Amino acid sequence: MRNFIVKGLYEFLQVPVIPTDNPNKKPKYPFISYKFTTLHKNQGGFNLLLEPIPSIDPNFEYDIEYTREEQPKMVISFSSYSLDDLEAIDLANKIKKWFNFKGRLLLKNNNLVVVECSDIQDRTIQIIDNYEKRYGFDVTLRYSSQSKLKVETIEKFKIKGGKV
């Protein structure tokens, strides 16, 4: 998922897209950083499906497979970096346009839905005697998550030496 988003943004904008907490040297300006701030926000509901499946135990015909389906949200924070104010603003606007149009369609085809892009905010910081211009916003995405659990069943049993 991460690689798909990074690749899509890079191909659209032709600037480096790096993790915000990247320990390596920063690339040349302009560039973009991203950080997953919320990985799995439950939405309160889920589907639980039960399905009989062939048993791997030859003594039994069926086992039960439980499938839990949900659509949690995740939040990714994006920031544009430049030494020029207008360049950083323009880049942040282009990132947002990607999520609202071209990226939205690409993500949808890969089981991700853009729920919301927050307002672009000034995230500029001072570095010694200069300012690094930063503008950014958060993207909320929804995705499908599925978990499976197979439970062996006991279809027949015998009781020896006792009363039922």
KEBA-628556 format. One record per atom (N, C-alpha, C): x, z, y; residue in one letter. Coordinates in steps of 0.001 Angstrom, whole numbers, padded with zeros to 6 digits, always signed. Layout:
XZYa
...
This chain:
+000833+000000-001179m
+000000+000000+000000m
+000888+000000+001257m
+001839+000926+001304r
+002729+001009+002460r
+003486-000295+002655r
+004067-000807+001575n
+004851-002039+001675n
+004001-003212+002140n
+002746-003240+001703f
+001843-004318+002094f
+001592-004284+003603f
+001352-003091+004149i
+001093-002944+005586i
+002351-003275+006387i
+003496-002739+005969v
+004754-002988+006678v
+005076-004479+006686v
+004928-005126+005545k
+005210-006566+005453k
+004275-007362+006355k
+002978-007018+006334g
+002007-007727+007167g
+002305-007592+008650g
+002645-006380+009088l
+002980-006169+010504l
+004260-006906+010885l
+005266-006850+010010y
+006522-007536+010315y
+006305-009050+010438y
+005561-009625+009503e
+005320-011070+009546e
+004540-011465+010794e
+003633-010609+011239f
+002808-010898+012416f
+003593-010710+013718f
+004433-009679+013792l
+005079-009310+015055l
+006559-009676+015144l
+007198-009885+013995q
+008627-010230+013951q
+009519-009179+014621q
+009168-007899+014447v
+010020-006789+014892v
+010140-005810+013730v
+011227-005040+013666p
+011380-004069+012574p
+010238-003052+012544p
+009821-002692+011329v
+008777-001685+011103v
+009403-000644+010180v
+009621+000569+010712i
+010368+001591+009973i
+009578+002896+009900i
+009895+003760+008928p
+009266+005085+008904p
+009681+005898+010137p
+008766+006669+010689t
+009065+007492+011865t
+010189+008474+011580t
+010188+009067+010413d
+011195+010063+010050d
+012408+009435+009369d
+012755+008238+009751n
+013863+007498+009166n
+015195+008153+009562n
+016014+008585+008584p
+017290+009235+008915p
+018382+008241+009327p
+018137+006950+009139n
+019137+005937+009461n
+019159+005653+010965n
+020136+004877+011386k
+020263+004484+012783k
+019047+003641+013187k
+018569+003857+014405k
+017423+003092+014905k
+017792+001617+015036k
+016820+000729+014784p
+017091-000696+015024p
+017107-000977+016532p
+017486-002179+016897k
+017455-002582+018308k
+016008-002646+018780k
+015823-002393+020072y
+014484-002470+020665y
+014041-003915+020749y
+012771-004195+020685p
+011658-003295+020365p
+011523-003132+018850p
+010862-002046+018448f
+010551-001852+017035f
+009319-000968+016919f
+008838-000832+015680i
+007624-000061+015377i
+007991+001014+014363i
+007356+002180+014497s
+007486+003192+013445s
+006094+003596+012971s
+006054+004122+011755y
+004785+004576+011178y
+005007+005885+010438y
+003949+006675+010363k
+003992+007936+009614k
+002611+008185+009024k
+002577+008457+007713f
+001333+008847+007058f
+001084+010308+007418f
+000072+010567+008233t
-000198+011938+008670t
-001243+012630+007801t
-002145+011869+007213t
-003140+012401+006272t
-003196+011434+005099t
-002913+011934+003901l
-002842+011046+002736l
-004143+010936+001967l
-004917+012012+001920h
-006130+011997+001097h
-007138+012975+001695h
-008030+012456+002524k
-009064+013292+003134k
-010365+013039+002384k
-010822+014059+001669n
-012056+013913+000899n
-013241+013661+001821n
-014172+012877+001337q
-015367+012557+002108q
-016586+013323+001626q
-016395+014242+000691g
-017484+015112+000261g
-018248+014648-000957g
-018243+013391-001266g
-019001+012908-002413g
-018134+012118-003369g
-018610+012047-004602f
-017918+011239-005598f
-018906+010906-006706f
-018585+009899-007474n
-019371+009532-008649n
-018622+009999-009885n
-019363+010534-010844l
-018778+010926-012119l
-019519+010169-013209l
-018808+009302-013892l
-019394+008477-014941l
-018900+008951-016298l
-019788+008955-017283l
-019436+009296-018660l
-019714+008078-019517l
-018750+007741-020363e
-018916+006559-021200e
-018346+006836-022584e
-019135+006550-023636p
-018571+006678-024984p
-017567+005547-025220p
-016435+005910-025800i
-015415+004915-026121i
-014984+005133-027564i
-014460+004112-028223p
-014019+004287-029609p
-012968+005390-029714p
-013123+006228-030714s
-012205+007346-030923s
-010916+006859-031564s
-009819+007508-031213i
-008552+007192-031875i
-008424+007977-033178i
-009279+008974-033351d
-009311+009769-034582d
-010198+009039-035587d
-009670+008653-036754p
-010473+007895-037726p
-011663+008687-038281p
-011679+010014-038108n
-012796+010822-038596n
-014012+010773-037673n
-013834+010239-036492f
-014925+010220-035517f
-015133+008814-034982f
-016360+008533-034629e
-016683+007202-034127e
-016389+007081-032632e
-016737+008128-031859y
-016618+008032-030403y
-015919+009237-029781y
-015294+008993-028654d
-014839+010014-027721d
-015574+009735-026408d
-015397+010607-025446i
-016038+010416-024146i
-014951+010209-023094i
-015144+009199-022252e
-014243+008977-021128e
-014992+009298-019840e
-014443+010242-019068y
-014991+010602-017765y
-014235+009801-016709y
-014967+009227-015772t
-014354+008498-014667t
-014888+009070-013360t
-013969+009545-012526r
-014341+010062-011204r
-013938+009013-010176r
-014927+008563-009397e
-014681+007568-008355e
-014999+008182-006999e
-014098+007977-006045e
-014331+008469-004690e
-013687+007515-003690e
-014028+007692-002424q
-013471+006856-001361q
-012901+007743-000254q
-011715+008305-000480p
-011100+009152+000539p
-010556+008324+001708p
-010207+009037+002763k
-009597+008402+003932k
-008134+008819+004029k
-007360+007988+004714m
-005981+008319+005057m
-005767+007940+006514m
-004807+008598+007150v
-004496+008311+008547v
-003011+007982+008654v
-002730+006861+009334i
-001354+006444+009582i
-001170+006340+011093i
-000103+006950+011589s
+000205+006906+013015s
+001258+005825+013264s
+000994+004939+014231f
+001921+003867+014587f
+002390+004054+016017f
+003673+003794+016254s
+004234+003848+017606s
+005108+002628+017834s
+005044+002092+019056s
+005938+001007+019463s
+007034+001609+020333s
+008241+001069+020244y
+009404+001603+020956y
+010062+000492+021764y
+010437+000821+022995s
+011165-000107+023842s
+011791+000668+024993s
+012699+000041+025707l
+013201+000621+026955l
+012375+000119+028129l
+011532-000870+027864d
+010676-001459+028896d
+009229-001042+028657d
+008610-000475+029671d
+007245+000034+029575d
+006251-001045+029136d
+006277-002188+029792l
+005309-003247+029484l
+005507-003816+028083l
+006757-003911+027647e
+007028-004408+026297e
+006463-003455+025243e
+006622-002151+025455a
+006088-001163+024510a
+004565-001196+024481a
+003938-001328+025648i
+002468-001408+025720i
+001977-002663+025014i
+002626-003789+025296d
+002227-005058+024681d
+002353-004997+023158d
+003423-004401+022675l
+003628-004297+021231l
+002567-003401+020591l
+002238-002285+021230a
+001186-001401+020702a
-000152-002130+020641a
-000451-002918+021669n
-001695-003702+021660n
-001706-004721+020529n
-000564-005334+020258k
-000487-006318+019169k
-000653-005659+017799k
-000094-004458+017640i
-000287-003731+016375i
-001777-003483+016168i
-002435-003017+017217k
-003867-002710+017128k
-004676-003970+016827k
-004315-005080+017456k
-005013-006348+017183k
-004856-006744+015717k
-003672-006508+015141w
-003466-006847+013732w
-004439-006066+012858w
-004580-004761+013121f
-005499-003948+012323f
-006958-004317+012569f
-007291-004760+013767n
-008682-005097+014076n
-009090-006492+013607n
-008133-007388+013372f
-008497-008748+012989f
-007764-009213+011732f
-006597-009825+011888k
-005897-010406+010740k
-005625-009377+009646k
-005099-008238+010023g
-004798-007202+009046g
-006032-006660+008362g
-007131-006569+009115r
-008386-006053+008544r
-008810-006882+007337r
-008713-008195+007444l
-009100-009066+006329l
-008121-008947+005166l
-006831-008906+005466l
-005830-008770+004409l
-005966-007431+003684l
-006194-006373+004438l
-006347-005049+003836l
-007596-004982+002968l
-008680-005565+003459k
-009941-005556+002705k
-009756-006206+001337k
-008985-007270+001292n
-008727-007956+000023n
-007829-007141-000899n
-007258-006059-000393n
-006399-005182-001189n
-006960-003771-001273n
-008291-003674-001225n
-008995-002414-001471n
-008768-001354-000388n
-008493-001789+000843l
-008345-000878+001982l
-009294-001320+003087l
-009999-000373+003685v
-010932-000690+004762v
-010488+000042+006020v
-010368-000694+007124v
-010046-000073+008407v
-011309+000600+008923v
-011275+001924+009031v
-012417+002692+009520v
-012366+002789+011035v
-011171+003064+011567e
-011057+003269+013010e
-009613+003125+013459e
-009440+002581+014655c
-008164+002603+015366c
-008393+003447+016614c
-007635+004522+016767s
-007821+005393+017931s
-007316+004702+019198s
-007522+005334+020333d
-007033+004802+021603d
-005506+004814+021624d
-004934+003850+022324i
-003480+003814+022492i
-003093+004884+023511i
-002074+005675+023145q
-001624+006787+023990q
-000154+006629+024351q
+000211+007170+025504d
+001606+007192+025934d
+002337+008282+025154d
+003389+007906+024441r
+004193+008847+023658r
+005661+008818+024105r
+005878+008406+025345t
+007221+008272+025899t
+007976+009600+025859t
+009293+009514+025559i
+010131+010724+025570i
+011385+010465+026408i
+011979+011553+026886q
+013232+011451+027625q
+014391+011685+026665q
+015365+010777+026709i
+016580+010911+025913i
+017738+011001+026906i
+018250+012183+027081i
+019318+012518+028034i
+018882+012112+029448i
+019397+010994+029980d
+019025+010602+031344d
+018241+009289+031375d
+017616+008955+030254n
+016847+007718+030162n
+015530+008005+029449n
+014596+007095+029542y
+013312+007248+028860y
+013171+006185+027779y
+012734+006633+026606e
+012389+005697+025542e
+010884+005528+025619e
+010456+004325+025943k
+009025+004053+026108k
+008387+003929+024736k
+007373+004748+024531r
+006647+004743+023259r
+005151+004749+023551r
+004452+003893+022848y
+002988+003887+022905y
+002487+003779+021476y
+001423+004509+021171g
+000956+004480+019795g
-000482+004906+019633g
-000928+004825+018394f
-002304+005166+018031f
-002347+005463+016540f
-003470+005982+016097d
-003675+006292+014682d
-004682+005328+014079d
-004437+004947+012838v
-005354+004086+012082v
-005911+004902+010924v
-007230+004930+010810t
-007880+005585+009674t
-008310+004508+008692t
-007874+004650+007449l
-008212+003701+006383l
-008984+004423+005293l
-009863+003704+004632r
-010577+004230+003464r
-010162+003381+002267r
-010031+004040+001128y
-009628+003326-000082y
-010379+003893-001279y
-010419+003136-002353s
-011065+003594-003581s
-010043+004293-004457s
-010455+005425-004999s
-009595+006192-005893s
-010368+006451-007176s
-009710+006276-008290q
-010374+006450-009583q
-009463+007262-010506q
-010042+008285-011129s
-009323+009108-012103s
-010084+009075-013414s
-009356+009009-014518k
-009998+008971-015836k
-009485+010117-016698k
-010374+010613-017542l
-010032+011669-018489l
-010755+011377-019790l
-009991+011321-020887k
-010596+011087-022195k
-010698+012419-022923k
-011894+012722-023442v
-012144+013968-024157v
-012572+013618-025572v
-011858+014186-026541e
-012225+013943-027935e
-013498+014712-028255e
-014321+014119-029074t
-015579+014765-029456t
-015507+015250-030896t
-016378+016172-031206i
-016553+016620-032587i
-017959+016202-032968i
-018042+015225-033850e
-019347+014680-034196e
-019972+015373-035398e
-019140+015871-036302k
-019631+016561-037498k
-018716+017739-037771k
-019281+018800-038296f
-018451+019932-038685f
-019085+020611-039888f
-018265+021304-040667k
-018735+022033-041843k
-018384+023498-041656k
-019312+024360-042058i
-019063+025797-042035i
-019024+026252-043478i
-017933+026889-043862k
-017783+027363-045230k
-017881+028880-045249k
-018612+029394-046227g
-018660+030821-046478g
-019380+031648-045442g
-020202+031084-044672g
-020915+031869-043671g
-022341+031393-043517g
-023100+032170-042817k
-024482+031788-042534k
-024575+031314-041094k
-025436+030362-040894v
-025653+029857-039543v
-026972+030355-039019v
